[in-house]
Amino acid sequence: MEGLGANPSALDAIAYSIAVLSVSGILFGVIWARTKNLFALMLIHAAGDLLPEFRELCSSLAAVKGLRCEARRALSEVRLNESDS
């Protein structure tokens, strides 16, 4: 739960559930009642889950891409050294 720390008290967890989760539940209920479009609800829910972690995801993907580029460079250097000998 965002902003509550690693081990929130039971009262903090209940207050968070009422203040945050009920609002999002009502929002999803209103969207469903007006559109009956499950796909739209899934996209909105996925965006809500993805956006807070998007910066970390991008940096993780960049790190993985950087590792792959370094591995390719090392492999090409090994191939060059083998062809020189």
N, C-alpha and C positions, 0 to 999 in steps of 0.2 A: 504494500500500500504506500503510495507516494507521500512522502513527507512525514510519515509516522515512525520511521526508524525500523530496526530489525525485529523488535519484540514489543508491539504495542499492547497496552492493557486491554482487557475485555471491553471496558467502557469506551476507550478510543476506537476500537474496532466497530463497535455498535454505532457510535456517532458517525464514523466514516461511512458505514453502510447506508445509514439514513440520509446523510447529507449528499453523498456523491452517487452511490449506486442507484438509489431510488429515482433521482433526477434523470439519470441516463435510461433507466428502465421505462420511465414515463415517456421520455423522448422517443425511444424505440417503439413503444406502444402507439403513440400518436402517429408516427410515420407508417407503421403497419396498418393502422385503422384507415388512414387516408389513401394509401397506395396499394396495399395487399401485394407488395413487391418484396419478396424475400431476398432476391439478389441485391437490391438496393440496401437493405438492412445489413446484409453480409459485408458489402463494400464499406459502409459507414463504420461498422464494428471493426473491420480490419484496419481501416485508416486510423481509428482511435487507438488501436493497439500498436500500430506501426510508428506513427508520427513521434511519440515521445522517445522512442528508441532509435529514430532514423539516423541521427548523427553517429551513434555508436556503431550501428550497422554499416554505415558508409566507411567509417574508419577501419572496421574489421575487414570489410571487403577489400579496401585499399591495401591493408597489410598483407592479406592473402595474395593479392595480385603482385605486390612487391616481392613476396617470397618466390612466386612463380617466375618473375622476371630475373631474380637473382639466380635461381636454379638454372634457367635457360642460359644465362651468361656463363655460369660455371661449366655447364655442359659444353658450350661452344668453345670455351677455353681448353677444356680437356681434349676435345676433338682436334683443335688446332695444334696442341702439343703433341698429340699422337701422329698427326700428319707430318709434323716437322721431323720426327725421329725416324 
